[in-house]
């Protein structure tokens, strides 16, 4: 969907009056999560994401009716487990990007017409397993199946409700002079066979909560890197009305990744990109790297070691 960015901008525009009309809406479309105020004064975080067969995860080579050789020696059930894992993890990553705590989830799935009953049970078991593992019980949802005459791919939609301990950390608070940091490493999440780290990443919930506690009001802005470091940095910069300079030599590349310009457009890293005036304390076994700074202006520029500058504002994926 090459017009994703313009469509998202349109949605944000038509929803821009929600907070005025409905004071309980603290934050509508345009960030990693929506934020809703409860009558008791709590702030709930709401997000939804999906995994579509052939788009966000590879299709089984012999169809869902075969137990064997789904993808690169994975069994059908192992592949379904990865589908479930990614579906839950993607939405939990959005909660992490706001510094929140996942509370519960709702899952909807559309199954192919010939999807076997035993595969449905494997998928359900896996979705509940991953929800439990990340303290996000799946408390409800909806099921449907495509008609044979109008068959479609396996589609899993996962909504998560989280709690924000105080005001959510949004994309909109970066300030000129802030440093730009990223957790973990960037690039190489998708292998040629469709497998890779994009199916096995760990949502940075612990890290997001730690950054919120450690930096407090100095944690000015944060986003999870799902569509590409360049594009997601641009989203943060646009929301904050600032520019961002990234230093190519400082970007931590994943093992086997050699080209920075390629890595920042790969997407599906699910690391946290955040802006603060100083470095937080260590996150244990999760590295934090300063990769740039917030500047006046707009857009995202990648600065090379020889002084060359490359506009990477659109380096990433439109779905």
C-alpha positions as CSV (number, residue, x, y, z in Angstrom):
1,X,0.0,0.0,0.0
2,X,2.2,2.8,-1.3
3,X,-0.1,5.5,-0.1
4,X,0.1,4.5,3.6
5,X,1.8,7.7,4.9
6,X,-0.8,9.9,3.2
7,X,-3.6,7.8,4.5
8,X,-2.3,7.9,8.0
9,X,-2.0,11.7,7.8
10,X,-5.6,11.8,6.6
11,X,-6.8,9.7,9.5
12,X,-4.9,11.9,12.0
13,X,-6.5,15.0,10.4
14,X,-10.1,13.7,10.6
15,X,-9.5,12.5,14.2
16,X,-7.8,15.7,15.3
17,X,-10.9,17.0,17.1
18,X,-11.5,13.9,19.3
19,X,-9.9,15.3,22.4
20,X,-12.0,18.4,22.3
21,X,-15.2,16.5,21.7
22,X,-14.4,13.7,24.1
23,X,-12.1,14.8,26.9
24,X,-11.4,11.2,27.9
25,X,-9.4,10.9,24.6
26,X,-6.0,12.1,25.7
27,X,-4.2,10.9,22.6
28,X,-5.8,9.7,19.3
29,X,-4.3,8.4,16.1
30,X,-0.8,9.3,15.3
31,X,1.4,7.7,18.0
32,X,2.3,4.1,18.9
33,X,-0.8,3.9,21.1
34,X,-4.0,5.8,21.9
35,X,-4.3,7.1,25.4
36,X,-7.6,7.2,27.3
37,X,-8.4,8.7,30.7
38,X,-10.6,6.6,33.0
39,X,-13.1,8.2,35.4
40,X,-10.8,7.3,38.3
41,X,-7.9,9.1,36.7
42,X,-5.9,6.2,35.3
43,X,-4.5,6.4,31.8
44,X,-5.1,3.4,29.5
45,X,-3.0,2.7,26.4
46,X,-4.7,1.0,23.5
47,X,-3.1,-0.4,20.4
48,X,-3.8,-2.9,17.6
49,X,-1.6,-4.6,15.1
50,X,-1.8,-7.5,12.7
51,X,0.1,-10.4,11.1
52,X,-0.9,-11.3,7.5
53,X,0.3,-14.5,5.8
54,X,2.7,-13.6,3.1
55,X,3.1,-10.0,4.2
56,X,4.4,-10.1,7.8
57,X,5.3,-13.8,7.9
58,X,6.2,-16.5,5.3
59,X,3.6,-18.8,3.9
60,X,3.9,-22.6,4.4
61,X,5.4,-24.2,1.3
62,X,2.8,-27.0,1.3
63,X,-0.2,-25.2,2.7
64,X,-1.6,-25.4,6.2
65,X,-2.9,-28.9,5.8
66,X,0.6,-30.4,5.8
67,X,2.4,-30.9,9.0
68,X,5.8,-31.1,7.4
69,X,8.3,-28.8,5.8
70,X,6.4,-25.5,6.3
71,X,9.4,-23.2,5.7
72,X,13.1,-24.1,5.7
73,X,12.6,-27.3,7.8
74,X,10.2,-25.7,10.2
75,X,7.1,-27.8,10.8
76,X,3.6,-26.3,10.3
77,X,3.1,-26.0,14.0
78,X,6.5,-24.3,14.6
79,X,5.6,-21.7,11.9
80,X,2.1,-21.1,13.5
81,X,3.9,-20.5,16.8
82,X,6.0,-17.8,15.2
83,X,2.9,-16.2,13.7
84,X,1.3,-16.1,17.2
85,X,4.5,-14.8,18.8
86,X,4.9,-12.0,16.4
87,X,1.2,-11.0,16.6
88,X,1.4,-10.6,20.3
89,X,4.8,-9.1,20.4
90,X,4.1,-6.4,17.8
91,X,1.3,-4.8,19.9
92,X,3.2,-5.2,23.2
93,X,6.1,-3.4,21.5
94,X,3.8,-0.4,21.0
95,X,3.0,-0.4,24.7
96,X,6.7,-0.5,25.5
97,X,7.3,2.5,23.2
98,X,5.0,4.6,25.5
99,X,6.8,3.4,28.6
100,X,3.7,1.5,29.6
101,X,2.7,-1.9,31.1
102,X,0.7,-4.4,29.0
103,X,-2.4,-5.6,30.9
104,X,-4.5,-7.7,28.5
105,X,-5.2,-8.4,24.9
106,X,-8.0,-9.3,22.4
107,X,-7.3,-11.4,19.4
108,X,-9.3,-11.7,16.1
109,X,-8.3,-14.1,13.4
110,X,-9.5,-14.8,9.8
111,X,-8.7,-18.4,8.8
112,X,-8.2,-19.7,5.3
113,X,-11.1,-21.9,4.1
114,X,-9.1,-25.1,4.3
115,X,-7.4,-24.3,7.6
116,X,-7.4,-27.6,9.6
117,X,-9.1,-27.7,13.0
118,X,-6.0,-29.1,14.7
119,X,-4.0,-26.1,13.3
120,X,-6.6,-23.7,14.8
121,X,-6.0,-25.2,18.2
122,X,-2.3,-25.0,17.8
123,X,-2.6,-21.3,16.9
124,X,-5.0,-20.6,19.8
125,X,-2.6,-22.3,22.3
126,X,0.4,-20.4,21.0
127,X,-1.4,-17.0,21.2
128,X,-2.4,-17.6,24.8
129,X,1.1,-18.9,25.6
130,X,2.8,-15.7,24.4
131,X,0.3,-13.5,26.0
132,X,0.8,-15.2,29.4
133,X,4.6,-15.1,29.0
134,X,4.6,-11.3,28.6
135,X,2.0,-10.8,31.3
136,X,-0.7,-9.9,28.8
137,X,-3.5,-12.5,29.1
138,X,-5.7,-12.8,25.9
139,X,-9.1,-12.2,27.4
140,X,-11.3,-12.4,24.3
141,X,-11.6,-11.9,20.6
142,X,-13.4,-13.1,17.4
143,X,-13.0,-15.9,14.9
144,X,-14.0,-16.1,11.2
145,X,-13.1,-18.2,8.2
146,X,-13.0,-17.2,4.5
147,X,-15.5,-18.8,2.2
148,X,-14.0,-21.2,-0.3
149,X,-15.1,-19.1,-3.2
150,X,-13.4,-16.0,-1.8
151,X,-10.5,-17.6,0.1
152,X,-7.8,-15.5,1.8
153,X,-4.6,-15.8,3.8
154,X,-4.3,-16.4,7.5
155,X,-4.8,-13.0,9.3
156,X,-4.3,-12.4,13.0
157,X,-5.2,-9.1,14.6
158,X,-4.1,-8.4,18.2
159,X,-5.3,-5.5,20.3
160,X,-3.6,-4.8,23.6
161,X,-4.7,-2.6,26.5
162,X,-1.9,-1.3,28.7
163,X,-1.5,1.0,31.7
164,X,0.5,4.2,31.7
165,X,2.0,5.1,35.1
166,X,1.6,8.9,34.6
167,X,1.6,10.7,31.3
168,X,2.5,8.5,28.3
169,X,5.8,9.0,26.6
170,X,4.9,10.2,23.1
171,X,6.7,11.0,19.9
172,X,6.1,14.7,20.3
173,X,8.4,15.9,23.0
174,X,11.9,15.8,21.4
175,X,13.9,19.1,22.0
176,X,16.7,20.7,20.1
177,X,19.9,19.7,21.9
178,X,18.6,16.2,22.9
179,X,20.7,13.2,22.1
180,X,19.1,10.4,20.1
181,X,19.5,6.8,21.5
182,X,18.6,3.4,20.3
183,X,18.4,0.0,22.1
184,X,19.9,-3.1,20.7
185,X,21.0,-3.3,17.1
186,X,19.6,-2.3,13.7
187,X,19.1,-4.2,10.4
188,X,18.9,-7.7,9.0
189,X,15.7,-8.7,10.7
190,X,14.3,-10.4,7.6
191,X,16.1,-13.3,6.0
192,X,15.7,-14.3,2.3
193,X,13.4,-17.2,3.3
194,X,11.0,-15.0,5.2
195,X,12.3,-16.1,8.6
196,X,14.6,-14.0,10.9
197,X,14.6,-11.9,14.0
198,X,11.3,-10.1,13.0
199,X,9.6,-13.3,14.2
200,X,11.6,-13.8,17.4
201,X,12.3,-10.3,18.7
202,X,11.7,-9.6,22.4
203,X,9.4,-6.6,23.0
204,X,11.3,-3.9,25.0
205,X,8.8,-3.6,27.8
206,X,11.3,-3.9,30.6
207,X,13.6,-1.4,28.8
208,X,10.8,1.1,28.2
209,X,9.7,1.0,31.8
210,X,13.3,1.4,33.0
211,X,13.9,4.4,30.8
212,X,10.7,6.0,32.1
213,X,11.8,5.4,35.7
214,X,15.4,6.3,35.2
215,X,15.1,9.4,33.1
216,X,11.7,10.6,34.4
217,X,10.8,14.0,32.7
218,X,14.1,13.9,30.8
219,X,12.7,11.1,28.6
220,X,11.3,13.5,26.0
221,X,10.2,11.3,23.2
222,X,10.2,7.6,22.2
223,X,9.0,5.3,19.4
224,X,9.6,1.7,18.5
225,X,11.5,1.0,15.3
226,X,9.1,-1.1,13.3
227,X,9.1,0.3,9.8
228,X,12.7,1.4,9.6
229,X,15.1,3.6,11.6
230,X,15.0,6.4,9.0
231,X,11.2,6.5,8.6
232,X,10.4,6.1,12.3
233,X,13.0,8.7,13.3
234,X,11.2,11.0,10.8
235,X,7.8,10.3,12.4
236,X,9.3,11.3,15.8
237,X,10.9,14.4,14.3
238,X,7.7,15.5,12.5
239,X,5.6,15.0,15.7
240,X,8.2,17.0,17.7
241,X,8.6,19.7,15.0
242,X,12.4,19.2,14.9
243,X,15.1,17.7,12.8
244,X,17.3,14.7,13.6
245,X,20.9,14.1,12.6
246,X,22.0,10.4,12.7
247,X,25.7,9.5,12.6
248,X,26.4,6.5,10.3
249,X,29.5,5.4,12.2
250,X,27.5,5.3,15.5
251,X,24.6,3.1,14.4
252,X,24.9,-0.4,16.0
253,X,24.4,-2.9,13.2
254,X,23.1,-6.4,13.7
255,X,25.5,-9.3,13.1
256,X,26.1,-9.8,9.4
257,X,24.8,-6.4,8.4
258,X,27.5,-4.2,6.7
259,X,25.7,-1.3,5.0
260,X,24.2,1.4,7.3
261,X,22.0,2.9,4.6
262,X,20.4,-0.5,4.0
263,X,20.1,-1.3,7.7
264,X,18.1,1.8,8.6
265,X,15.5,1.0,5.9
266,X,15.1,-2.7,6.8
267,X,12.5,-2.3,9.4
268,X,11.0,-4.7,11.9
269,X,13.8,-4.2,14.4
270,X,11.3,-3.4,17.2
271,X,14.0,-1.5,19.2
272,X,13.3,1.7,21.1
273,X,14.4,5.0,19.6
274,X,14.3,7.8,22.2
275,X,15.4,11.4,22.8
276,X,16.9,12.6,26.1
277,X,19.5,15.2,27.2
278,X,21.8,12.5,28.6
279,X,22.4,8.8,28.7
280,X,20.4,6.6,31.0
281,X,22.1,4.0,33.3
282,X,22.9,0.6,31.9
283,X,20.0,-1.6,30.8
284,X,21.9,-4.8,31.8
285,X,22.3,-7.0,28.7
286,X,20.4,-4.6,26.4
287,X,22.9,-2.1,24.9
288,X,22.0,1.5,24.5
289,X,23.8,3.6,21.8
290,X,23.8,7.3,21.2
291,X,23.4,7.6,17.4
292,X,22.7,11.3,16.9
293,X,21.1,14.5,18.1
294,X,18.0,16.6,17.7
295,X,18.5,19.8,15.7
296,X,16.3,22.7,14.6
297,X,14.6,22.2,11.2
298,X,12.9,19.1,9.9
299,X,13.6,15.7,8.5
300,X,16.3,13.1,9.2
301,X,19.8,13.3,7.8
302,X,22.4,10.5,7.9
303,X,25.9,12.0,8.3
304,X,28.7,9.9,6.8
305,X,32.2,9.8,8.2
306,X,33.5,11.9,5.2
307,X,31.0,14.6,5.9
308,X,28.4,13.5,3.3
309,X,24.8,13.9,4.1
310,X,21.9,11.7,3.0
311,X,18.2,12.4,3.6
312,X,16.8,9.2,5.1
313,X,13.4,10.5,6.2
314,X,11.6,8.0,4.0
315,X,14.1,5.1,4.5
316,X,11.7,2.3,5.6
317,X,8.6,0.4,4.7
318,X,5.1,1.5,3.7
319,X,2.7,-1.4,4.1
